């Protein structure tokens, strides 16, 4: 049983886990369950445990049921191997299972109402019981053997025939050694032989046949046998005139593999396969991977124009899928349709006709490309990747022969997607043209091409390469506000050209998000970095299993109170070999490998467990924000996964804040919007992370219902030296307030930055001034310490402070609820006053204008709370206004004489804090 369960566990990570593997897993599991019942039966019959009639009837019925399940699962497994598709059709599947179901019901009936027919007086199985035990396995075994023989007969491949014979042995062994088990009870022939056979089958399938028998592993489509069987069925029904055979050929797959790499080629193959399968499905037909870069489809239609329309839609479908997958190339398809009743219904002759049509189309296409723009990029006018692939190596080899030191340079426009989103694609194309002209001027003697999207490729031999790239980057940074970066790899003639290009790409990626560096040479440091990245992929699962990956926490401070109000959970990898690895090192790799959802859900699970444990122990907690990747939304139902985790720990959704990068929303807007709505329905807050880190699209703030705007730390760079930084921050905060969004600024490192953010009304702050990301143990100790010091915000007070924080202190708060009214900036004195127990007044906030006014009257701002509570007349005025605010909607105003001057004072009630009963009011005044 342990061996079979191990095989089940090994199935999914080793194979392309499809329908065939699911039935194999079902076979192994049901076989294991049968062995468990057989063991219980033998324990009773052997006298190791007391044998009772009821116990033996139960184990006997259980064994019959499980052996029937084994028979069905084995049959459908062989059905899927042979691609006869009986398991794919609900009616056929039920018809196949009917005999086993009836047999199981009959055996159960006899066990309940006629037990003596199944057990002798000395508690031994009767002949009837043995019939029930073996009849159904025998029936299904014969049917499964017939399937295997049919597969052998149809297939022309020696390997495939060998595979069918191998799988066909299973039902034979099932019956023969099952019968021996019944006749010779002392030795468990069946258990030993079946276990040994399943081990052999697993090794045989996993090591030699899993990708070569009948499933095309890259395309996900089944092989030709299924389509051939479907074609024969159509002929038998006399429906040839109702079907067309469509041959689809990918033009230039070899070039895609050579230029963009085999990973991209595999993606392209997958996309085309899915599109072909969809086309066949829309046409009520069948599809298969014909071989290499060719696909076959049977489409039900008697109208050739309708088939041509399906083919046209096929190219559109492929183009859309390639765009969604961010592929650098759109595969070009050539397709030919042949009516299924042509060539006297001979499939081989029809394929020959289709192949000839495809060949002619490709010849015409190649001629057009050669006489047209095969080597020219239509956007920039530069040569394209085809040109580089054809001529760059000869140029580089000549440079070597001339004693020069050539190199391949990959040049990238960082943030091109954001630029297009902000200014439009036409403007983006203009930028690419301008860069192409500048590059052509700087490298006029070298081979320069637009390689793909926002990448240019250069084969050069200039001594001042670095300086030329720096000059270009500086010009485009100033004039266009974009970053130009480059990866460089020296060419020595030993590596293939595309291998050198790949190294230049790696050098470019090594720069990551550091825009202060223009270029990077592929060297030992880069090579070691990628070796470590390979290590990440190899060790990721082990790191999860062994707890090397852990959440670290960075505190967030409430600007209004200075209290710790929340924290962000950040993934860290504490590796035994490399030490602590930051997210920049491994998150991008996991995103590319589509594994990051496992990381994000793991961190969320750790956070939820920590919060649940703290609540159970009656210890203080604060809300935790967690980060989601764009891949999370593509790979799984991330909302459902998070909900499942949260509910399993019985936590309030208010304790989890969901952070989504601004760049994520562009990946799949519809899905992102729908998912945000689901989070909101369950009470989560959803925050936009890293606003301003690239080309921010302000439309995102309108189109997506975010609760909080997390301002990227890039805004604080140059805070002391650049006055415009303060203006930009104030504009962003003002805009967020008018849109009804809360604000948090990252990267706060100095008291001066913190004070300014508080002054402009930024609600929360995060950065090294308050806390570095720290391990969980240190974080929990810090929370306990802050609680003891009275510096930890009660989560129940979050709504109170959120309401107060909605006050826009950059405009007249009495008139700016809808964004209209007088823009007072910070010239109007503004304060937020709390009325505490015993009518004690506390100024939670006052802006610079308010402070300046108090100082002009000779008051100390730091002592104002104490002072105002001793100014009986002024305090009484404020208390009266507070009472009036509670009695009427809107704001109240009053004119009072203070210190010989008349002032118009205005006040509005904001909210009440449930835990403390404190009331909050916004207060303004100006000289009358």
Secondary structure, DSSP 8 states (H G I E B T S, - for coil): -HHHHHHHHHHHHHS--SHHHHHHHHHHHHHHHHHHHHHHHHHHHTTSS---HHHHHHHHHHHHHHHHHHHHHHHHHHHHHHT--TTTSHHHHHHHHHHHHHHHHHHHHHHHH-GGGTB-TTS-B-HHHHHHHHHHHHHHHHHHHHHHHHHHHH---HHHHHHHHHHHHHHHHHHHHHHHHHH--SS-HHHHHHHHHHHHHHHHIIIIITTTSSB-TTT--B-HHHHHHHHHHHHHTT-GGGEEEEEEEEETHHHHHHHH-HHHHHHHHHHHHHHHHHHHHHTT-EEEEEETTEEEEEEE-S-HHHHHHHHHHHHHHHHHHHHHTT-S---EEEEEEEETTSGGG-HHHHHHHHHHHHHHHHHHHHHHHHHTTTTB-TTT-SEEHHHHHHHHHHHHHHHHHTT---EEEEEEEETHHHHHHHH-HHHHHHHHHHHHHHHHHHTTTSEEEEEETTEEEEEE--TTHHHHHHHHHHHHHHHT--EEEEEEEE--SSS-HHHHHHHHHHHHHHTTT-TT--EEE--HHHHHHHHHHHHHHHHHHHHHHTT-EEEEEEEEEETTT--EEEEEEEEEEEETTTEEE-HHHHHHHHHHTT-HHHHHHHHHHHHHHHHHHHHHTT----EEEEEE-HHHHHHS-HHHHHHHHHHHTT--GGGEEEEEEGGGGGT-HHHHHHHHHHHHHTT-EEEEEEETSS---THHHHHS--SEEEE-GGGGTTTTT-HHHHHHHHHHHHHHHHTT-EEEE----SHHHHHHHHHHT--EEESTTT---B-HHHHHHHHHHHHHTT-B--GGGHHHHHHHHT--TTS-TTT-TTS-S---TTTSEEEEEEEEGGGEEEEEEE-HHHHHHHHHTT--GGGHHHHHHH-HHHHHHHHHHHHHHHHSSSEEEEEEEETTEEEEEEEEEEEE-TTT--EEEEEEEEE-
